[in-house]
Amino acid sequence: MGNREDLLAGAKKCLIEQGWARTTVRDIAAAAGVSHAAIGYHFGSRDALLTQALVEAVDDLDDELAHRAPVDQPERRWQALIDSFTTHRALWVAQLEAAVQAQRSPEVRERLAEGQRQGREGLGGSVPLALLSGLMLQWLVDPEHAPSGAEVVAELRSLAVGP
């Protein structure tokens, strides 16, 4: 791997281990085994590198979930997503941290907005994306009482049918 790929791998590692806010340029450079000046050369800024690392990590998770749960099996698909809140908890927390950072960084905001556009497309619209976001918050804050995939699908069916 070259410096650019090493930096991405180091940034992914730091995001998972330390989160967005606590990851420094020095942390990333140390994890990548390169000079911290390489971050500016290859990415322009720490935020640009962390954003790219987050995008790639989320893409990797999407690929993993696509293999485990086909689109035509909604209960399995929602359960796989819900399971990822535990198995990839640090990644979901990093996404939340990035969303907060996006309020101060147009560059981060644009990349996350693109990710949301892709998420809406992949999940079938804005409501499933909103549902995913809400479920993520429930699982991160109160996993003992958060719903399973079967419960989510049952509640959605109940909403569709009405009272």
TIKE-973758 format. One record per residue (C-alpha): z, x, y; residue number from 0. Coordinates in nm, 3 decimals. Each point is the difference from the previous one (the first is absolute). Last residue first. Layout:
<pt><zz>Z</zz><xx>X</xx><yy>Y</yy><k>NUM</k></pt>
...
END
This chain:
<pt><zz>1.312</zz><xx>-5.600</xx><yy>0.097</yy><k>162</k></pt>
<pt><zz>-0.319</zz><xx>0.207</xx><yy>0.028</yy><k>161</k></pt>
<pt><zz>-0.248</zz><xx>0.110</xx><yy>-0.265</yy><k>160</k></pt>
<pt><zz>-0.081</zz><xx>0.329</xx><yy>0.171</yy><k>159</k></pt>
<pt><zz>0.365</zz><xx>0.065</xx><yy>0.083</yy><k>158</k></pt>
<pt><zz>0.099</zz><xx>-0.056</xx><yy>-0.363</yy><k>157</k></pt>
<pt><zz>-0.274</zz><xx>0.235</xx><yy>-0.116</yy><k>156</k></pt>
<pt><zz>0.125</zz><xx>0.264</xx><yy>0.243</yy><k>155</k></pt>
<pt><zz>0.356</zz><xx>-0.049</xx><yy>-0.123</yy><k>154</k></pt>
<pt><zz>-0.108</zz><xx>0.039</xx><yy>-0.363</yy><k>153</k></pt>
<pt><zz>-0.202</zz><xx>0.314</xx><yy>0.084</yy><k>152</k></pt>
<pt><zz>0.295</zz><xx>0.155</xx><yy>0.183</yy><k>151</k></pt>
<pt><zz>0.244</zz><xx>-0.094</xx><yy>-0.277</yy><k>150</k></pt>
<pt><zz>-0.226</zz><xx>0.157</xx><yy>-0.263</yy><k>149</k></pt>
<pt><zz>-0.031</zz><xx>0.319</xx><yy>0.206</yy><k>148</k></pt>
<pt><zz>0.377</zz><xx>0.024</xx><yy>0.029</yy><k>147</k></pt>
<pt><zz>0.196</zz><xx>-0.114</xx><yy>0.304</yy><k>146</k></pt>
<pt><zz>0.252</zz><xx>0.206</xx><yy>0.203</yy><k>145</k></pt>
<pt><zz>0.370</zz><xx>-0.061</xx><yy>-0.064</yy><k>144</k></pt>
<pt><zz>0.108</zz><xx>0.333</xx><yy>-0.153</yy><k>143</k></pt>
<pt><zz>-0.261</zz><xx>0.186</xx><yy>0.207</yy><k>142</k></pt>
<pt><zz>0.169</zz><xx>-0.079</xx><yy>0.332</yy><k>141</k></pt>
<pt><zz>-0.129</zz><xx>0.225</xx><yy>0.281</yy><k>140</k></pt>
<pt><zz>-0.298</zz><xx>0.181</xx><yy>-0.154</yy><k>139</k></pt>
<pt><zz>-0.095</zz><xx>-0.290</xx><yy>-0.226</yy><k>138</k></pt>
<pt><zz>0.020</zz><xx>-0.260</xx><yy>0.276</yy><k>137</k></pt>
<pt><zz>-0.194</zz><xx>0.222</xx><yy>0.240</yy><k>136</k></pt>
<pt><zz>-0.273</zz><xx>0.056</xx><yy>-0.259</yy><k>135</k></pt>
<pt><zz>-0.017</zz><xx>-0.372</xx><yy>-0.072</yy><k>134</k></pt>
<pt><zz>-0.058</zz><xx>-0.068</xx><yy>0.368</yy><k>133</k></pt>
<pt><zz>-0.276</zz><xx>0.258</xx><yy>0.024</yy><k>132</k></pt>
<pt><zz>-0.167</zz><xx>-0.128</xx><yy>-0.317</yy><k>131</k></pt>
<pt><zz>0.017</zz><xx>-0.359</xx><yy>0.125</yy><k>130</k></pt>
<pt><zz>-0.156</zz><xx>0.106</xx><yy>0.329</yy><k>129</k></pt>
<pt><zz>-0.281</zz><xx>0.172</xx><yy>-0.193</yy><k>128</k></pt>
<pt><zz>-0.042</zz><xx>-0.310</xx><yy>-0.220</yy><k>127</k></pt>
<pt><zz>-0.019</zz><xx>-0.214</xx><yy>0.317</yy><k>126</k></pt>
<pt><zz>-0.245</zz><xx>0.231</xx><yy>0.176</yy><k>125</k></pt>
<pt><zz>-0.273</zz><xx>-0.021</xx><yy>-0.261</yy><k>124</k></pt>
<pt><zz>-0.102</zz><xx>0.068</xx><yy>-0.360</yy><k>123</k></pt>
<pt><zz>0.219</zz><xx>0.294</xx><yy>-0.097</yy><k>122</k></pt>
<pt><zz>-0.270</zz><xx>0.266</xx><yy>0.023</yy><k>121</k></pt>
<pt><zz>-0.155</zz><xx>-0.132</xx><yy>0.321</yy><k>120</k></pt>
<pt><zz>0.333</zz><xx>-0.053</xx><yy>0.172</yy><k>119</k></pt>
<pt><zz>0.111</zz><xx>0.345</xx><yy>-0.115</yy><k>118</k></pt>
<pt><zz>-0.318</zz><xx>0.160</xx><yy>0.133</yy><k>117</k></pt>
<pt><zz>0.060</zz><xx>-0.154</xx><yy>0.341</yy><k>116</k></pt>
<pt><zz>0.364</zz><xx>0.107</xx><yy>-0.023</yy><k>115</k></pt>
<pt><zz>-0.104</zz><xx>0.357</xx><yy>-0.075</yy><k>114</k></pt>
<pt><zz>-0.232</zz><xx>-0.004</xx><yy>0.301</yy><k>113</k></pt>
<pt><zz>0.292</zz><xx>-0.119</xx><yy>0.212</yy><k>112</k></pt>
<pt><zz>0.209</zz><xx>0.286</xx><yy>-0.141</yy><k>111</k></pt>
<pt><zz>-0.262</zz><xx>0.252</xx><yy>0.108</yy><k>110</k></pt>
<pt><zz>-0.030</zz><xx>-0.159</xx><yy>0.345</yy><k>109</k></pt>
<pt><zz>0.376</zz><xx>-0.011</xx><yy>0.050</yy><k>108</k></pt>
<pt><zz>0.042</zz><xx>0.366</xx><yy>-0.098</yy><k>107</k></pt>
<pt><zz>-0.255</zz><xx>0.108</xx><yy>0.261</yy><k>106</k></pt>
<pt><zz>0.139</zz><xx>-0.239</xx><yy>0.262</yy><k>105</k></pt>
<pt><zz>0.343</zz><xx>0.161</xx><yy>-0.041</yy><k>104</k></pt>
<pt><zz>0.315</zz><xx>-0.155</xx><yy>0.141</yy><k>103</k></pt>
<pt><zz>0.002</zz><xx>-0.335</xx><yy>-0.182</yy><k>102</k></pt>
<pt><zz>-0.161</zz><xx>0.174</xx><yy>-0.295</yy><k>101</k></pt>
<pt><zz>0.326</zz><xx>0.189</xx><yy>-0.060</yy><k>100</k></pt>
<pt><zz>0.167</zz><xx>-0.326</xx><yy>-0.103</yy><k>99</k></pt>
<pt><zz>-0.283</zz><xx>-0.076</xx><yy>-0.241</yy><k>98</k></pt>
<pt><zz>0.022</zz><xx>0.357</xx><yy>-0.131</yy><k>97</k></pt>
<pt><zz>0.367</zz><xx>-0.050</xx><yy>-0.082</yy><k>96</k></pt>
<pt><zz>-0.087</zz><xx>-0.317</xx><yy>-0.192</yy><k>95</k></pt>
<pt><zz>-0.270</zz><xx>0.186</xx><yy>-0.191</yy><k>94</k></pt>
<pt><zz>0.245</zz><xx>0.281</xx><yy>-0.078</yy><k>93</k></pt>
<pt><zz>0.239</zz><xx>-0.261</xx><yy>-0.144</yy><k>92</k></pt>
<pt><zz>-0.278</zz><xx>-0.125</xx><yy>-0.228</yy><k>91</k></pt>
<pt><zz>-0.072</zz><xx>0.358</xx><yy>-0.112</yy><k>90</k></pt>
<pt><zz>0.369</zz><xx>0.068</xx><yy>-0.064</yy><k>89</k></pt>
<pt><zz>0.024</zz><xx>-0.312</xx><yy>-0.218</yy><k>88</k></pt>
<pt><zz>-0.284</zz><xx>0.100</xx><yy>-0.231</yy><k>87</k></pt>
<pt><zz>0.153</zz><xx>-0.104</xx><yy>-0.334</yy><k>86</k></pt>
<pt><zz>0.221</zz><xx>-0.264</xx><yy>0.161</yy><k>85</k></pt>
<pt><zz>-0.236</zz><xx>-0.172</xx><yy>0.242</yy><k>84</k></pt>
<pt><zz>-0.274</zz><xx>0.083</xx><yy>-0.254</yy><k>83</k></pt>
<pt><zz>0.149</zz><xx>-0.254</xx><yy>-0.240</yy><k>82</k></pt>
<pt><zz>-0.072</zz><xx>-0.270</xx><yy>0.258</yy><k>81</k></pt>
<pt><zz>-0.365</zz><xx>0.100</xx><yy>0.019</yy><k>80</k></pt>
<pt><zz>-0.025</zz><xx>0.006</xx><yy>-0.380</yy><k>79</k></pt>
<pt><zz>0.172</zz><xx>-0.341</xx><yy>-0.015</yy><k>78</k></pt>
<pt><zz>-0.243</zz><xx>-0.142</xx><yy>0.253</yy><k>77</k></pt>
<pt><zz>-0.298</zz><xx>0.120</xx><yy>-0.204</yy><k>76</k></pt>
<pt><zz>0.150</zz><xx>-0.113</xx><yy>-0.331</yy><k>75</k></pt>
<pt><zz>0.057</zz><xx>-0.350</xx><yy>0.140</yy><k>74</k></pt>
<pt><zz>-0.342</zz><xx>-0.006</xx><yy>0.166</yy><k>73</k></pt>
<pt><zz>-0.207</zz><xx>0.095</xx><yy>-0.307</yy><k>72</k></pt>
<pt><zz>-0.362</zz><xx>-0.012</xx><yy>0.124</yy><k>71</k></pt>
<pt><zz>0.064</zz><xx>0.291</xx><yy>0.237</yy><k>70</k></pt>
<pt><zz>0.076</zz><xx>0.232</xx><yy>-0.291</yy><k>69</k></pt>
<pt><zz>0.345</zz><xx>0.160</xx><yy>-0.027</yy><k>68</k></pt>
<pt><zz>0.066</zz><xx>0.350</xx><yy>-0.133</yy><k>67</k></pt>
<pt><zz>-0.326</zz><xx>0.175</xx><yy>0.093</yy><k>66</k></pt>
<pt><zz>-0.007</zz><xx>-0.156</xx><yy>0.348</yy><k>65</k></pt>
<pt><zz>0.364</zz><xx>0.100</xx><yy>0.048</yy><k>64</k></pt>
<pt><zz>-0.074</zz><xx>0.370</xx><yy>-0.050</yy><k>63</k></pt>
<pt><zz>-0.300</zz><xx>-0.011</xx><yy>0.231</yy><k>62</k></pt>
<pt><zz>0.204</zz><xx>-0.177</xx><yy>0.268</yy><k>61</k></pt>
<pt><zz>0.277</zz><xx>0.261</xx><yy>-0.040</yy><k>60</k></pt>
<pt><zz>-0.250</zz><xx>0.282</xx><yy>0.052</yy><k>59</k></pt>
<pt><zz>-0.139</zz><xx>-0.178</xx><yy>0.306</yy><k>58</k></pt>
<pt><zz>0.356</zz><xx>-0.032</xx><yy>0.134</yy><k>57</k></pt>
<pt><zz>0.053</zz><xx>0.375</xx><yy>-0.047</yy><k>56</k></pt>
<pt><zz>-0.333</zz><xx>0.074</xx><yy>0.169</yy><k>55</k></pt>
<pt><zz>0.083</zz><xx>-0.216</xx><yy>0.301</yy><k>54</k></pt>
<pt><zz>0.348</zz><xx>0.154</xx><yy>0.023</yy><k>53</k></pt>
<pt><zz>-0.139</zz><xx>0.355</xx><yy>-0.009</yy><k>52</k></pt>
<pt><zz>-0.255</zz><xx>-0.090</xx><yy>0.268</yy><k>51</k></pt>
<pt><zz>0.273</zz><xx>-0.147</xx><yy>0.219</yy><k>50</k></pt>
<pt><zz>0.226</zz><xx>0.299</xx><yy>-0.058</yy><k>49</k></pt>
<pt><zz>-0.281</zz><xx>0.236</xx><yy>0.102</yy><k>48</k></pt>
<pt><zz>-0.088</zz><xx>-0.198</xx><yy>0.313</yy><k>47</k></pt>
<pt><zz>0.368</zz><xx>-0.027</xx><yy>0.091</yy><k>46</k></pt>
<pt><zz>0.053</zz><xx>0.375</xx><yy>-0.044</yy><k>45</k></pt>
<pt><zz>-0.290</zz><xx>0.072</xx><yy>0.234</yy><k>44</k></pt>
<pt><zz>-0.358</zz><xx>0.122</xx><yy>0.025</yy><k>43</k></pt>
<pt><zz>-0.077</zz><xx>-0.038</xx><yy>-0.369</yy><k>42</k></pt>
<pt><zz>-0.150</zz><xx>0.326</xx><yy>-0.131</yy><k>41</k></pt>
<pt><zz>0.072</zz><xx>0.246</xx><yy>0.283</yy><k>40</k></pt>
<pt><zz>0.315</zz><xx>-0.171</xx><yy>0.122</yy><k>39</k></pt>
<pt><zz>0.147</zz><xx>-0.010</xx><yy>-0.350</yy><k>38</k></pt>
<pt><zz>-0.114</zz><xx>0.357</xx><yy>-0.069</yy><k>37</k></pt>
<pt><zz>0.229</zz><xx>0.121</xx><yy>0.280</yy><k>36</k></pt>
<pt><zz>0.293</zz><xx>-0.090</xx><yy>-0.228</yy><k>35</k></pt>
<pt><zz>-0.101</zz><xx>0.295</xx><yy>-0.215</yy><k>34</k></pt>
<pt><zz>-0.060</zz><xx>-0.077</xx><yy>-0.366</yy><k>33</k></pt>
<pt><zz>0.204</zz><xx>-0.049</xx><yy>-0.318</yy><k>32</k></pt>
<pt><zz>-0.062</zz><xx>-0.374</xx><yy>-0.006</yy><k>31</k></pt>
<pt><zz>0.367</zz><xx>-0.095</xx><yy>-0.031</yy><k>30</k></pt>
<pt><zz>0.091</zz><xx>0.263</xx><yy>0.262</yy><k>29</k></pt>
<pt><zz>-0.274</zz><xx>-0.120</xx><yy>0.237</yy><k>28</k></pt>
<pt><zz>0.110</zz><xx>-0.362</xx><yy>-0.045</yy><k>27</k></pt>
<pt><zz>0.365</zz><xx>0.078</xx><yy>0.066</yy><k>26</k></pt>
<pt><zz>-0.087</zz><xx>0.217</xx><yy>0.301</yy><k>25</k></pt>
<pt><zz>-0.206</zz><xx>-0.281</xx><yy>0.153</yy><k>24</k></pt>
<pt><zz>0.300</zz><xx>-0.226</xx><yy>-0.041</yy><k>23</k></pt>
<pt><zz>0.067</zz><xx>-0.291</xx><yy>-0.232</yy><k>22</k></pt>
<pt><zz>0.312</zz><xx>-0.192</xx><yy>0.096</yy><k>21</k></pt>
<pt><zz>-0.173</zz><xx>-0.295</xx><yy>0.166</yy><k>20</k></pt>
<pt><zz>-0.266</zz><xx>-0.052</xx><yy>-0.265</yy><k>19</k></pt>
<pt><zz>0.214</zz><xx>0.007</xx><yy>-0.311</yy><k>18</k></pt>
<pt><zz>0.186</zz><xx>0.291</xx><yy>-0.156</yy><k>17</k></pt>
<pt><zz>-0.097</zz><xx>0.019</xx><yy>-0.369</yy><k>16</k></pt>
<pt><zz>-0.301</zz><xx>-0.230</xx><yy>-0.011</yy><k>15</k></pt>
<pt><zz>-0.139</zz><xx>0.094</xx><yy>0.340</yy><k>14</k></pt>
<pt><zz>0.074</zz><xx>0.367</xx><yy>-0.068</yy><k>13</k></pt>
<pt><zz>-0.193</zz><xx>-0.003</xx><yy>-0.328</yy><k>12</k></pt>
<pt><zz>-0.295</zz><xx>-0.181</xx><yy>0.160</yy><k>11</k></pt>
<pt><zz>0.002</zz><xx>0.255</xx><yy>0.286</yy><k>10</k></pt>
<pt><zz>0.002</zz><xx>0.292</xx><yy>-0.244</yy><k>9</k></pt>
<pt><zz>-0.294</zz><xx>-0.147</xx><yy>-0.196</yy><k>8</k></pt>
<pt><zz>-0.192</zz><xx>-0.062</xx><yy>0.322</yy><k>7</k></pt>
<pt><zz>0.080</zz><xx>0.351</xx><yy>0.126</yy><k>6</k></pt>
<pt><zz>-0.111</zz><xx>0.155</xx><yy>-0.328</yy><k>5</k></pt>
<pt><zz>-0.327</zz><xx>-0.196</xx><yy>0.021</yy><k>4</k></pt>
<pt><zz>-0.065</zz><xx>0.134</xx><yy>0.349</yy><k>3</k></pt>
<pt><zz>0.112</zz><xx>0.353</xx><yy>-0.089</yy><k>2</k></pt>
<pt><zz>-0.241</zz><xx>0.022</xx><yy>-0.291</yy><k>1</k></pt>
<pt><zz>0.056</zz><xx>-0.102</xx><yy>-0.359</yy><k>0</k></pt>
END
